[in-house]
Amino acid sequence: MSVFSAFYSRFAVLFALVLVTFVNTFGKAADAAAEPEAFQPSEVILHHVLDDHIWHFWDGHFGTLYLPVIVYSAERGLEIFSSSNFFDEHHQPVIYSGYALEHGHITLNGNPVFDISITKNVAMLFINAALLLGLLIAAAKGAAQNSGKAPKGVQAFLEPIIVFVRDEIVKPNIGHHYEKYLPYLLTLFFFILFGNILGLLPGAGNLTGNIAVTMTLAVFTFIITNFSGNKAYWGHIFWTPGVPLPLRIVILPVEIVGVFTKPFSLMIRLFVAITAGHIVLLSLISLAFIFQSVTVGFVSSLIVLFINLIELLVAGIQAYVFTLFTSLYIGMAIADHEHH
């Protein structure tokens, strides 16, 4: 699974870069002979992949959700207002009370502010968390009520997945102390899985393709792994047993760097795989609008359908891989080592 995931990530990134270049090249050629408001594929793709203070679903007044802006500055303190204030009735950007929104960043009279707004990805985070809590709490209540009986409802849907994560991922890699880490690892698995699947819905935000989200998940793994590390774990890092002294001097910096590269690889793998998949899908969809051809639209739709099925598979694989490596790192940190 991990080999396939690594191969897919590299292939998806390369394919996405080639496809975006192709789309932008033909998009610019079409723009030269088109009307002033021609289709801009790069803007559509970046609007979906990047975070924003508004959530746009479709054209029209009711197709845009204006999210709350929460900013703090030493000049004015804490202020809360709607992001609709940054646009006029024609959806053109305007300055609101000294605040300006440019390229996703808010400034006050040209100076940066501390921005803790509810952006599109933050809203997706809340939706993902609410879905996660709702389904898992419902499954837990069902397990309590149907004790000794066959599972049904939400419990019947989630219990096989929970058992799979416990018996095939967590338990083999952590060992007999796995119960202490199982709640975190189950939460991690379902958070990534639901985030990946929700991100494939039309108009949804790119939650797990946001590097801030993947970095936070990797930091949690880093903290739990290293705070759980026993004497043998740290002994292998700082004073590798059974190795000649001159070689230990070479191994020491490598081991220290490895402590940080493990969570870093988790962060990059998830970010790249999800973001590249979204770029590929949007680039293929954009071809129909660039060429304005029914034939191109039909062919690209078939390819998009096939890629979407692959993305559903990748959504599960990435949740599996992230949880697998987290379990492996924790298991290595708490394992008892014997040296002869």
C-alpha positions as CSV (number, residue, x, y, z in Angstrom):
1,M,0.0,0.0,0.0
2,S,2.7,2.5,0.9
3,V,4.7,1.7,-2.3
4,F,1.6,2.3,-4.4
5,S,0.8,5.5,-2.5
6,A,4.3,6.9,-3.0
7,F,4.2,6.0,-6.7
8,Y,0.7,7.5,-7.1
9,S,1.8,10.7,-5.3
10,R,4.8,11.3,-7.6
11,F,2.8,10.4,-10.7
12,A,-0.1,12.7,-9.7
13,V,2.2,15.6,-9.1
14,L,4.0,15.2,-12.4
15,F,0.7,14.7,-14.3
16,A,-0.8,17.7,-12.5
17,L,2.1,20.0,-13.4
18,V,1.9,18.9,-17.1
19,L,-1.8,19.2,-17.2
20,V,-1.9,22.7,-15.6
21,T,0.7,23.9,-18.0
22,F,-1.3,22.5,-20.9
23,V,-4.5,24.1,-19.6
24,N,-2.9,27.5,-19.0
25,T,-1.3,27.5,-22.4
26,F,-4.5,26.8,-24.3
27,G,-6.4,29.0,-21.9
28,K,-4.3,32.0,-22.7
29,A,-4.5,31.3,-26.4
30,A,-8.3,31.2,-26.1
31,D,-8.4,34.4,-24.0
32,A,-6.6,36.3,-26.8
33,A,-9.6,35.9,-29.2
34,A,-12.3,35.7,-26.6
35,E,-14.5,38.2,-24.7
36,P,-13.0,40.2,-21.8
37,E,-14.5,37.9,-19.2
38,A,-13.2,34.6,-20.7
39,F,-12.8,31.5,-18.7
40,Q,-9.6,31.5,-16.6
41,P,-8.8,27.9,-15.6
42,S,-5.8,28.8,-13.4
43,E,-8.1,31.0,-11.3
44,V,-10.7,28.3,-10.9
45,I,-8.1,25.7,-9.9
46,L,-6.3,28.0,-7.4
47,H,-9.6,29.2,-6.0
48,H,-10.4,25.6,-5.1
49,V,-7.0,24.4,-3.9
50,L,-6.2,27.5,-1.8
51,D,-8.0,28.8,1.3
52,D,-10.3,31.8,1.1
53,H,-12.4,34.1,3.2
54,I,-15.5,33.4,1.0
55,W,-17.0,30.1,0.0
56,H,-18.1,30.3,-3.6
57,F,-20.4,27.5,-4.9
58,W,-22.0,28.9,-8.1
59,D,-22.5,32.2,-9.9
60,G,-25.2,34.4,-8.4
61,H,-26.0,36.2,-5.2
62,F,-27.1,33.0,-3.4
63,G,-24.1,31.0,-4.7
64,T,-21.5,32.6,-2.4
65,L,-21.2,32.1,1.4
66,Y,-19.5,35.1,3.1
67,L,-17.6,33.8,6.1
68,P,-17.0,35.8,9.3
69,V,-13.7,37.8,9.5
70,I,-12.0,37.8,12.9
71,V,-8.9,40.1,13.1
72,Y,-6.8,41.6,15.8
73,S,-4.5,44.6,15.6
74,A,-2.8,46.8,18.1
75,E,-4.5,49.8,16.6
76,R,-8.1,48.7,16.9
77,G,-8.0,45.5,19.0
78,L,-10.4,42.6,18.1
79,E,-12.9,43.2,15.3
80,I,-15.5,40.8,13.8
81,F,-17.4,41.4,10.6
82,S,-18.6,39.6,7.5
83,S,-16.3,39.1,4.5
84,S,-19.1,40.5,2.3
85,N,-17.8,44.0,3.3
86,F,-14.8,43.4,1.1
87,F,-17.0,43.4,-2.1
88,D,-19.5,45.8,-3.6
89,E,-22.8,44.9,-5.3
90,H,-20.9,43.9,-8.5
91,H,-18.5,41.6,-6.5
92,Q,-15.6,43.9,-7.0
93,P,-13.0,44.2,-4.2
94,V,-13.3,47.3,-2.0
95,I,-11.6,48.6,1.2
96,Y,-13.8,48.3,4.3
97,S,-13.0,50.7,7.2
98,G,-9.3,50.6,6.3
99,Y,-9.2,46.8,5.9
100,A,-8.3,45.3,2.6
101,L,-8.4,41.7,1.4
102,E,-5.7,41.0,-1.2
103,H,-4.6,37.5,-2.3
104,G,-6.2,35.9,0.7
105,H,-4.5,38.2,3.2
106,I,-6.1,41.0,5.3
107,T,-4.3,44.2,5.9
108,L,-5.2,47.3,7.9
109,N,-4.0,50.5,6.3
110,G,-1.4,48.5,4.5
111,N,-0.2,46.8,7.7
112,P,-0.7,43.1,8.4
113,V,-3.1,42.0,11.1
114,F,-3.5,38.9,13.2
115,D,-6.1,36.9,11.3
116,I,-8.1,34.2,13.0
117,S,-11.0,34.3,10.6
118,I,-13.4,31.4,9.8
119,T,-12.0,30.7,6.3
120,K,-13.3,28.0,3.9
121,N,-10.9,25.4,5.2
122,V,-11.7,26.2,8.8
123,A,-15.4,25.8,8.0
124,M,-14.6,22.5,6.3
125,L,-12.7,21.5,9.5
126,F,-15.8,22.2,11.6
127,I,-18.0,20.2,9.2
128,N,-15.5,17.3,9.2
129,A,-15.3,17.4,13.0
130,A,-19.1,17.5,13.4
131,L,-19.5,14.6,11.1
132,L,-16.7,12.7,12.9
133,L,-18.3,13.2,16.3
134,G,-21.8,12.5,15.1
135,L,-21.0,9.2,13.5
136,L,-18.6,7.9,16.1
137,I,-20.9,8.9,19.0
138,A,-23.8,7.2,17.3
139,A,-21.7,4.1,16.7
140,A,-20.6,4.1,20.4
141,K,-24.3,4.4,21.6
142,G,-25.3,1.6,19.2
143,A,-22.6,-0.7,20.6
144,A,-23.7,0.0,24.1
145,Q,-27.4,-0.6,23.3
146,N,-26.8,-3.7,21.2
147,S,-24.3,-5.4,23.5
148,G,-24.2,-9.1,22.7
149,K,-26.4,-8.5,19.5
150,A,-25.6,-8.1,15.9
151,P,-24.7,-4.5,15.1
152,K,-27.0,-2.3,13.0
153,G,-27.3,1.2,11.6
154,V,-24.2,3.4,11.9
155,Q,-22.5,0.8,14.2
156,A,-22.8,-1.9,11.5
157,F,-21.1,0.5,9.0
158,L,-18.3,1.7,11.2
159,E,-17.5,-1.3,13.3
160,P,-15.7,-3.3,10.6
161,I,-13.5,-0.3,9.8
162,I,-12.7,0.2,13.5
163,V,-11.9,-3.4,13.9
164,F,-9.7,-3.3,10.8
165,V,-7.7,-0.3,12.1
166,R,-7.3,-1.9,15.5
167,D,-6.4,-5.4,14.4
168,E,-4.5,-4.7,11.1
169,I,-2.8,-1.3,11.8
170,V,-2.5,-0.4,15.4
171,K,-2.1,-3.7,17.3
172,P,0.6,-5.3,15.1
173,N,2.7,-2.1,15.0
174,I,2.4,-0.9,18.7
175,G,2.0,-4.2,20.5
176,H,0.5,-4.9,23.9
177,H,0.3,-1.2,24.9
178,Y,-1.9,-0.3,21.9
179,E,-5.1,0.5,23.9
180,K,-3.6,3.7,25.2
181,Y,-3.0,5.0,21.6
182,L,-6.1,3.5,19.9
183,P,-8.5,6.5,20.5
184,Y,-6.0,8.9,18.9
185,L,-5.2,6.7,15.9
186,L,-8.9,6.0,15.2
187,T,-9.6,9.7,15.4
188,L,-6.7,10.3,13.0
189,F,-7.8,7.7,10.6
190,F,-11.4,8.8,10.3
191,F,-10.5,12.5,10.3
192,I,-8.3,12.1,7.3
193,L,-10.7,9.6,5.6
194,F,-13.7,11.9,6.0
195,G,-11.7,15.0,5.0
196,N,-10.4,13.3,1.9
197,I,-13.9,12.1,0.8
198,L,-15.6,15.4,1.6
199,G,-13.0,17.3,-0.4
200,L,-14.1,15.4,-3.5
201,L,-17.6,16.8,-3.3
202,P,-18.5,19.7,-5.7
203,G,-17.8,23.0,-4.1
204,A,-16.1,21.5,-1.1
205,G,-12.9,22.9,0.4
206,N,-9.5,21.3,0.1
207,L,-9.1,20.5,3.8
208,T,-6.6,17.6,3.8
209,G,-4.8,19.2,0.9
210,N,-4.0,22.2,3.0
211,I,-0.4,22.0,4.3
212,A,-1.3,23.7,7.6
213,V,-3.8,20.8,8.4
214,T,-1.4,18.1,7.4
215,M,1.4,19.8,9.4
216,T,-0.8,19.9,12.5
217,L,-1.6,16.2,12.2
218,A,2.2,15.5,11.7
219,V,3.0,17.6,14.8
220,F,0.6,15.7,16.9
221,T,2.3,12.5,15.8
222,F,5.7,14.0,16.5
223,I,4.7,15.0,20.0
224,I,3.0,11.7,20.9
225,T,5.8,9.6,19.5
226,N,8.6,11.4,21.3
227,F,6.9,11.9,24.6
228,S,6.1,8.2,24.6
229,G,9.7,7.3,23.8
230,N,11.3,5.1,26.4
231,K,15.0,4.9,27.5
232,A,15.8,2.4,24.8
233,Y,14.3,4.6,22.1
234,W,16.4,7.6,23.1
235,G,19.4,5.4,23.7
236,H,19.3,4.3,20.1
237,I,19.1,7.9,18.9
238,F,21.9,9.5,21.0
239,W,24.1,6.5,21.8
240,T,23.4,3.6,19.4
241,P,24.5,0.4,21.1
242,G,26.8,-2.1,19.4
243,V,28.3,0.5,17.1
244,P,32.0,1.6,17.2
245,L,32.6,5.0,18.7
246,P,33.8,6.7,15.5
247,L,30.7,5.5,13.7
248,R,28.4,6.8,16.5
249,I,29.6,10.3,15.7
250,V,28.4,9.9,12.1
251,I,25.1,8.1,13.1
252,L,24.1,10.7,15.8
253,P,23.2,13.6,13.5
254,V,21.5,11.2,11.1
255,E,19.3,9.8,13.9
256,I,18.5,13.3,15.2
257,V,17.5,14.4,11.7
258,G,15.4,11.3,11.3
259,V,13.3,12.3,14.3
260,F,12.1,15.3,12.4
261,T,12.0,13.8,8.9
262,K,9.5,11.1,9.9
263,P,6.6,13.5,10.6
264,F,7.7,15.8,7.8
265,S,7.3,12.9,5.3
266,L,3.8,12.3,6.7
267,M,2.9,16.0,6.2
268,I,4.2,16.2,2.6
269,R,2.8,12.8,1.5
270,L,-0.8,13.6,2.4
271,F,-0.6,17.2,1.2
272,V,0.9,16.3,-2.2
273,A,-1.4,13.3,-2.9
274,I,-4.6,15.2,-2.2
275,T,-3.7,18.5,-3.8
276,A,-2.4,16.9,-6.9
277,G,-5.5,14.8,-7.3
278,H,-7.7,17.9,-7.0
279,I,-5.6,19.8,-9.6
280,V,-5.9,16.9,-12.0
281,L,-9.7,16.7,-11.7
282,L,-10.2,20.4,-12.1
283,S,-7.8,20.6,-15.0
284,L,-9.7,17.9,-16.9
285,I,-13.0,19.6,-16.2
286,S,-11.5,22.9,-17.4
287,L,-10.8,21.4,-20.8
288,A,-14.5,21.4,-21.7
289,F,-14.8,25.1,-21.1
290,I,-11.5,26.0,-22.8
291,F,-12.3,24.2,-26.1
292,Q,-16.1,24.7,-25.8
293,S,-16.6,21.4,-27.4
294,V,-19.2,18.7,-26.6
295,T,-16.8,16.0,-27.7
296,V,-14.0,17.3,-25.5
297,G,-16.5,17.7,-22.6
298,F,-17.8,14.2,-23.0
299,V,-14.3,12.6,-23.1
300,S,-13.0,14.7,-20.2
301,S,-16.1,13.8,-18.2
302,L,-15.4,10.1,-18.7
303,I,-11.8,10.6,-17.6
304,V,-12.9,12.7,-14.6
305,L,-15.3,9.8,-13.6
306,F,-12.4,7.3,-13.7
307,I,-10.0,9.7,-11.8
308,N,-12.7,10.3,-9.2
309,L,-12.9,6.5,-8.6
310,I,-9.2,6.4,-8.2
311,E,-9.4,9.4,-5.8
312,L,-11.9,7.6,-3.6
313,L,-9.4,4.7,-3.4
314,V,-6.6,7.2,-2.6
315,A,-8.7,8.8,0.1
316,G,-8.7,5.5,2.0
317,I,-5.1,4.7,1.1
318,Q,-3.8,8.0,2.5
319,A,-5.8,7.6,5.7
320,Y,-4.4,4.1,6.0
321,V,-0.8,5.1,5.3
322,F,-0.8,8.1,7.7
323,T,-2.3,5.9,10.5
324,L,0.1,3.0,9.6
325,F,3.3,5.1,9.8
326,T,2.1,6.9,13.0
327,S,1.5,3.5,14.6
328,L,4.8,2.3,13.4
329,Y,6.7,5.3,14.8
330,I,4.9,5.0,18.2
331,G,5.6,1.3,18.3
332,M,9.3,1.9,17.7
333,A,9.3,4.6,20.4
334,I,7.9,2.3,23.1
335,A,9.4,-1.0,22.1
336,D,11.7,-2.8,24.5
337,H,15.1,-3.6,22.9
338,E,17.3,-6.4,23.9
339,H,21.0,-6.4,22.9
340,H,23.3,-9.4,23.0
